Amino acid sequence: MSGVAGPDGTSANAPGGGGAARLAEALALGALLVALWLSVRPYQGIAHDARLYMAQALHRLGRAGLEGDLFFQYGSQDSFSAFSPVFAPAVALWGPATAHLVFAVIGQAVWLAALWALARSLFGRGWLGLASMGVAIAMVPNYGWGVLSYGERFVTPRLLAEAITLLALAAALRGRRGAAGGLVCAAGLLHPLMALPGLAAILALTLPRNRWTVLGGAAALGAVAALAAAGVEPFGRALQVYDEAWLAIVRDRTPHAFVADWSWRGPVLGALPLLILSLNAASGPPRDARLARIVLLVSGGLVLLGWLGGEVLRNVLVMNLQLWRGLWILTLMGNLLAVRTVLRLPAAGRARPCLILAIAANVISAWTGLLPHASAAMGLAGLLALAVESGKGRALTRWERLAIDLVVAVSAVFLLVTVGVAAVRQGAAEGAAVAVLRPLIALGALGLLLGWRRVSAARPALVALLPLALAFAALGLADRRTAWTTYVETGAAPDPALAALVSGRTTYWEGGLELLWFKLGQPSFYSCTQGAGVMFYRATAFEYARRAGILRLLGMQEEGHCARPRPDGGAGPTSAEALASVCRALPELDLVVLSRPVAGLEGALWRAPAPWRPLEGRRGDGGADDDPYAFHLYSCADLRAPPR
């Protein structure tokens, strides 16, 4: 944008030019943000935790059979959020696929608008805010163990709760306490776990340090204690403790909730945002330094409290709160402050180029889905350079420069090798053209945002056309649903023969949770996803563990951390007797559907109109049994019958 730029990249004046020129510029910048967002967060349909929230909406609408599903049988997290009452009517009106798409578009638009409001509160109306937004969108958004990220591409209440919390933070930074408080409470109604760190940060930003604040805090704690003593949910859980067996199931199903089990994943993911916030806390201008200290204190304090109360003391409420989720604010704020932090570093030293390379490596890691090892190493090298240059007041020696350059070079080589491998895999999954075009669109949009002040002045015709072209190109590539996901989500009626086979029968379907829930309207006997409630409900935990322990004898493919390879490295049951033993151990199970045939056993065959989504990563030798369209249905009643 036009205006005189200050030393840190902020604009001293509001954008110049007439109203039409400002509107054209705003549209171009908006198009760049849309192009960047869609290229790094393409639409993947009802994926990840969106499946759970869609199921909760269908359950609220009275979908027959879901009340007996493992996920709902003993209670679900739906009682802790006001999201389903809002989402369910849309699902009833439009159907699952359209409702999810509409809410995804609205939620992401609100999230981007909230990020813009926060950036404007931090950086003003100049170029820096837009550049910082672009970098925050492009950098690695994952935190903790890596299973969650800010600004998700699918529909959960986390997305809207984050957006409203960002608006609350923007209001707090502008001194609007009432608006900030009301907004963060609204976020808490949607998703209290995501709003909690925002609430803590806003209280630290706005409340005076006096006895009334202390008395208010004590009164709030007393109210929580009274609710706990009265057994009011969820506060009554503060008086409950996990026993050994329950905790073992939670750890097995939800390892990402245990901070002590993060190993190197958590530190690697959080290294660069933590470094950026630490630099601001130590030497930033007063406003940035205060905000950085609050974010570091809140996020770090919540992680520490969650580890102590949940993992050490085994308190059920503390574990349920999953206080490590407070890291979403640390990750986002660190990424958002990245550009201004670079601009403040000395131009003559080694720290600035190291941090620039670290941010670039982080962006590349975000595109490929890799852990940002190279980014963390480059950032630490820059921090060491800055410590020497500023602490000792001298330039780096030749050997110190060589050591830092060596770390950066080795990190860059490691990044290039891993990116090459990831690019080949991504090209195989998406197609070579799409795998190349999406990062090019992202790179073009981010480059224009970062160089907007120069490019808009030097190439006005290019600025007028290229953002729109990038936005339309990104929109054309935005739908990255697999053929299987598209089949499951479409409103076309299911295969009548298949529906007749499954209807009214307790069914385990390998990888078919979405098919049963959304296409066939049937409950699922077991899947990893249905174990999301093991942390919250003891009965769910033990029933989930019982079913999992028996069904895993089949050696079926499961997703993510639930995967348990068969000891011999194969996939599927080793024999008809192995499947029969599972059916005998689970007398309530009627039908087993597997992606591989069982040798020596005849069953019904169903060929799907689309390949099963997870098959590109399945185990096995890739032989004839690896037909991605084939599912084999076996009746447990036949298998339990004694041989003739």
N, C-alpha and C positions, 0 to 999 in steps of 0.2 A: 504494500500500500504506500501511498505517497506520504510525505511528512518527513521531518528531520529526525534522523535516527540518533539516539544517544549511544554512549560507549558500550552499553550492554545489549544493544540491538533493539531497544524499545523505541517507540515512535513518540516524539515530543508533541506532535500535533495530530489532530484528527485527519482522516483522509481528505484530500483535497478534491477539486473538480466538482462538476455539477451533479445533480441528482441522478441523471441518466448514467453518467460515468461511474458513479458509486454503485448503482444497481448492477451495471454490467460487471464491475469488478467483484461484487459480492457473489453474483451468479457463477463467475469463473472460479472463484475460490471454493464456493460450495461444491461445484462439480469436481474439483480436484479432491476434496475430502471424500466425496461419495465414491470416486474412482479408487482412491486408496483403500477405503474401508471395504468395498466389495471385492477388491483383488486380494486382500489378505484375510477376509472373513466371508468366503463364498457361502451360499445357502446350502445346507446339507439335509434339510428336512427335519423330521421329528427324531432327533438323535440325542445321544448322551442322556442327561437327566430330563430332557424334554419329554421322554417317554413316560417317566413317572408322573409328571404334572399333567400330561394328557390323560393318563389312566385315572388320575384323581378327579379330573373334570368329568370323565365318562362315568366314574363311580358315583359322583355327586348327582349326575343325571339319571342314575338308576339303571345303568347298563346291566342286564341280567347276567349273572354268573360271577361278576367281579367281586361281589361281597365275600365269596369263598376263596378268592385268589390269595396266595401266600402273602402278597404285599399288603393286603387289606384285612386279612383274617384276624389279626390280633391288634390292629390299630395302625394308623399311618400318620406321617408328619403333616397331613392336610389340616389337622386340627390346630396347628400352630401358625397358620398363615391365612390371610384374607384374599389370597390370589384366586383360588378355585371359584369362589362365588362370583368373581368378575369374569373369569375365563370360561367357565362352564356355559353360560348363556350364548357366548360366541360359538362354542363348539356345537351346541344344539342348533344354532341358526345356520351355520355355514358348513358344518362337518369338520372333522379333525384337521385335514390337510389345509383347507382354506383358512380356518381359524388360526392355526399355527403360523401360517405365512403372514397373515394380517398383523398378528401380535408381534411377530418377529420384526416386521418393517416398522411398526409403531414404536416398539421397545428400543430398537437400535437408533431410530431417529431422535427419540427423547434422550437416549444416552449421549449421542453426539451433541445435541443442543446443550445438555448439562455440562459436558466437557468444555464446550465453547464458553459457557457462562463462567465456569471456574477459571479457564485460561484468561478470560477478560478481566476477572477480578485480580488475578496474579500479575498479568503483563500489560494490561491496558488494551486499547483497540488497535495497536500497531501490528506490524509483521510478526513480531516475536510470538505472539499468542497462537497464530495460525501455524507457524513453523513448529512450535512446541506440540500442538495438537497432532500434527502429522507424524512427528517422531514418536509420540506416545501411542498412536494407533499402530505404527509399524513395528515397534519394539516387542520383545517377548512379553506377553501379558500373563503368563502362568506364574503361580506362586506356590509356596509350600512344597508338597511332593510333586506338583505339576499337573494334577488331575483337574484343577479348576483354573479359570483365568478371568480377568476382568473383561467387560464388553463382549459377552458370549454371543455366538452367532445363532443360537437356538433359544427357544422360549422357556424361561423359568422365571420365578419372581426375583431371582438374583439380579437379573438385568435391570428391571425397573427399580429395585431397591438401591442398586448402585447409582443409577441416574438421579434419583431423588436425593440420595445422600450427597452427591456432587453438587446439586443445586443448593442443598443446605450449607455445605462448606463455602460455596460462593457467597451466599447470604451472610454467613458469619464473618467472612473476610471483609465484607462491606459494612459490618457493624449492625446488621439487621438481626438482632437476637430473636425476636418473636418469630420471624419468618423461618429462621434457621431451625428453631426448636420445633415448630409445627411440621416442617418438611421432614426432619429426621424421624419424628414420631410416625408420620405417614409411611416412611420407608420401613420402619419397624413393624408396622401392621402387615406389610407384604412379606418381609423376610427379616426377622429380628437378628439373625446371626450376622447378616451383612450390614445391617444398620448400626450394630453395637459399636464397632470401632469409629464410625462417623460420629455417633453420639458422644463418645468419650473425647474425641478431638474437638468437637464443637464446644463441649463444656469447658475444656482447657483453654480454648480460644476466647470464650465470652464471659465466663464467670469470674468475678473478682475474688482475690485471695483474702478472705476475711472470715470471721467466725460464723457468719450466716451461711456461707457456702459449706463450711464444715458441718454445721447443724443440719443443713438440708441433706447432705450426703449421709449423715447418720440416720436421719429420718427415713431416707430411701432404703437403706440397709435394714432398718427395723421393719419396714413394711414388707420387704422380701422375706425376712425371717418369720413374720406373722403368717404370711401366705403359705410358706413352707410348712409351718407347724399345723396349719389348717388343712394341709394336703391338697391345696389348689394347684392344678396342673398349669405349667410344668414345674412350679416352684417346689412342690413336694418332693421332687427328685433330688433336691439338695440334701435330703436326709437319707438317701439310698446310696449303697456302695455296691460295685460290681463284685460278684464272687469270681473265683478263679476260672471256672468253666465258662461263664458268660463272657468274661474279658478275653479269654482265649479265642472265642468265636468272633468277637468284634475285631480283634487284632488280625485274625486270618482273613476276614471279609473286607475290612476297612483299614489296611495298613497305613494309608495316607493320613489318617487321623492321629497317628502317634508320632509326635515330633522326634522322639528318640530314634525312630526307625527311618528317618529321612536320609541318613547317611550323607553322601555328597550331593544329592539332588537338591535339597533345600538351599544349602550354601551357594551352589552354582547358580541356581535360578535367582537368588536374591542378591548376588554379589554386586552387580552394577547399580541397581537402584539404591542399595544400601550405601555404596560408595558415594553416589551423587548426593544423597541426602546428608551424609556425614560431612561432605565438603561444604554444603550450604550451612549446616548447623555450626560448623567451626569457623567459617570465614565469610559467609554470605552477608548481605545487607540485613539490617535488623528484622524486617518483616519476614523475609525468606528464612532466616536463621531460626526465628521463633517457630514458624510453621514446621520446618524440618525437625526441630527438636521435639515438638509435640507429636508428630507422626512417628518418629523413631521411638519415643517413650510409650505411646499408646500401642503400637504394633508389637514392639518388643515385650512390653508388659503383659499384653494379652497372651502372647505365645508362652511366656514364662509361667503365667498363672494357669494356662491350660495344661501345660506339662505337669506342674506340681499338683494341681487339683484333680486332673483327670487320670494321668498316667501313674503318678506316685501314690496319691491318696485314693484313687479309683472312685471319685465322686461321680455319680451318674449325671447330675445336672451340668457340672463343669465339662464333662466329656461330651454331653449332648450339645453344648453351646459351641463346641469346636472353635475355640478362641483363636486358633492359628489362622482362621479366615480373615482376621484383622490385617494380615499381610497384603490383602488386595489393595488397601489404601497406600501402604508403603511402596508397593511395586508401581502403582499408577503415578503417585506423586514423584517418585524418583525418576521415572521415565519422562514425566511432564516437565521436570526441571532440567532435563539433560542439555537442551540447547543453551539456555542461559548460563548454565554452569560452564560449558565449553567457552562461551564468550568472555567469561570473567577470568579464565586462566591466562597466565602470561603467554604472549604470542611467541616469545623468543625461546622458551624452554621446551623440554621434551613432554611435559605433562599434557599440553593441549593436543598435539597430534596423537598421543596414545589414547586419550579419551575419545577423540573423534573416531579412531579406528575401532575402539571398543564398542561404540554405539553402532557403527556400520556392521561390525561382526554380529552384534545382537540382532539387528534387523534381518540379516541373512539367516541367522538361526531361527528367528520367528517364522520366516517363510518356509523353511525346510522342516520345521517341527523338531529340530535338534536342541539338545541342551546347550546353553551358551557357554561352553567351556572356554573357547577362544576369547570371547568377550570378557569373561571374568579375569582371565590371565592378563589381557591387555589393560584392563582397568586397574588392576593391582600394580602393573608396571608403571602406569601413569601416576598412581598414588605415590609410589616409591620415589619417582623422579621429582614430584612436587615436594615431597617431604625433604629431600636433599636440597633442592633449589631454594625453597623458602625457609627451611629450618636453619640451614648453615649459611644462607646468604651468598652462595657462590654457584657458578655453573658446574654442571656435571663434568667429571674427569673423563678422559678418553675411554678408560676401562668401564666406568659406570655407564656411559652412553652405549658402549658395545654390549654390555650385559642386558640393558633394557631393550636395545634393538634386537638382540638375539631372542629374547622372550617373545617379542612382538612377531618376529619372523617365524619362529617355530609355531606360534599360535595360528598365524595366517596359513601356513602350510597345512596344519591339522584341519583347519576350517575348510580349506579348499578340497581336501581329500574327502572329508565326511560329507560335504555339500555335493560333491560329484556322485557319491554313492546314493545319497538321498534323492538327488535329481533324477537318477536313472529309475529308482523305485517309483517316484512320483509320476514320471513320464509313463511308466507302464500302467499305473493306476488310472491316470487322467487322460492320457494321450499326449504325445510329444508336443503338439502345437499348443495345447492349453497349458501344459507345464512350463512352456517358454513364455507364452503371452502374459499370463497372470503376473509373474514377477516383473516383466518389462513394464506393464501398466503401473504396477505399484512403484517401481523405480522412477518412471516418468512423472507420476503425480507427486511423489515425495520430493523429487528434485526441483520441480516447479514451485512447490510450496517453500522450500528452503531458499531458492534463488529468486523469489517473487519480486523483490524490490528492483533487482537489476534487469530481470527478463521483461517485466511489464513496461519498463521505461525504454528498453532497447528494441524489443520486438512486440509492439502492440498487436499486430495482426496475428502473430503466433499465439499470443495470450488469449486472444478472442476466440480462437477455434480449437486449439489443442485441448484445453480442459474439457470441453464438451465431447470431443472425440474420445478422450480417455474414459470419460464417464459412460458413454454409450458402449464402448468396447468392454468395460468392466461389467456393465449390466448384462451384456450378451453372454458373458461367461459366469454370471453370478450363480446360476442354478447348477450346483455340483452334486445333486442327488444321484445315487447309484440307480441302476435299473431296478434292483430289488426294492429299494426304498420307495421309488416312484410307484411300483406295482402295489406295494402294501398301502400306500397313502391314497391312491386313487379311489374314486367312488365306485369303480366297476365292481359288480357282484363277484364274490369268490366262486371258484369252481364248484358247481353243485355236488359233484361226486365227492369231492374232498370235504365239503361242508357236512354232507351226510355221514361220512366216516368219523368225523371229529365231534359232531354235535352230541352233547350230553355225556361225553366220555372224558374222564380225567386223563389229560394228555401231557406228556413230556415231549417237547419238540426242540431238538438241538438247534439253537440259534433262531428259533421261530417265535420269540416272545412278541415282537411287533405284529407278526402275521396272526397269532392267536388273539391278541388284544384288539387290534385295530381293523383287521380284515375279516376274521371269522367271528369276532365278538364272543370269544371263549376265554375262560381263565387258563392260566399256565400253571403247570405243576411245579416247575422249578426253572430258575435262571439266576445268573449272578446278579442281574439288575434287581430282582425281587428281594434280594437280601439287604437293600438299602436301609431297612428298618431295624437291623439287628442291634444297633447301638441304642435304640430307643425303647425297644420292647423285648423283654427277656423271652417270652413265649415265641416270638418271631425268630429270635436267635437260635433257640434249640430246635425248632421245627426245620428251619433253614439248614442247620448243620446236619440234622438227621437225613434229610433228603439229599443234600450235597454229598455226604459221605458214602451213600449207597450208589447214587447215580454216577459218581466219578469213577466207579469200577468199569464203566463203559468206555472210558478214555475219550469222551466226546470233546469237541472243541468248545472252550469257553472264552469269554472276553477278558482282556486286561489281566489284572492281578488275580482273577479267579482261575486262570488257566492252570491245569494240573496235568502235565504230560504223563502218558502211560510209561511204566518203568522200561519197557522195551523200545520206547521211542515211536511206536506205531500210533494209529488212530482208530477209534471204534472198537467194539467188542472183539475179543479174540475168538469167540466161539458162540454157538447157540446156547450152550450151557451157561456162559457168562451172562447173557441177556436174560435167560430164564431165572438165574439166581437173583438178579436185580428185581424182576417181577415178583418173585416169591417174597423177597424182603420188603416189598412195598405193595401190600395187598390192595391198597386203595387206587393203585395206578392201573388204568385201562389200556392206554395206548402209548407206544414209544415210537417216535419218529426220528430217524437218524439220517445223516448225510452220506453214510457208507452202508453198503449191504453187509449183512452178517453171513459169513460162509456157512453153507449147509442149511440155511433157513429161508423159507419162502415167506414173503410178505407182500403187501400191496405196494405198488410203485406210483408215486405222483411226480410228474414233471412240471416244475414251475415255469411260468412264462418269462421269468427273468432269473439270472444267476444269483445265488445266495450271496449277500453282501460280504460276509467275512471270508469267502473262500480263497481270496488272493493270498491270505496268510496262513492257510491251513497246513497241518502237518501231513506227512506221508510222502510217497514216492512219485506222486503226480501221474499215476497209471490210470487204468480204465475205471477204477473205483472212484476217481476224483471227478466225477461228472458234476459240474456246478449247478445243474438244473434238477438233479434227481434227489428225491427224498424217499426213504424206505419206511413203511409203516408196519409195525408189528403189534399184534394183539397180545396183551399179557395173559388174557384168559386162555388162549391156546397154548402159551408157553408154560403156564402153571399146571395144565392137565398132565396127568401121568402118561408116559409113553405107552402106546398100544403094542 
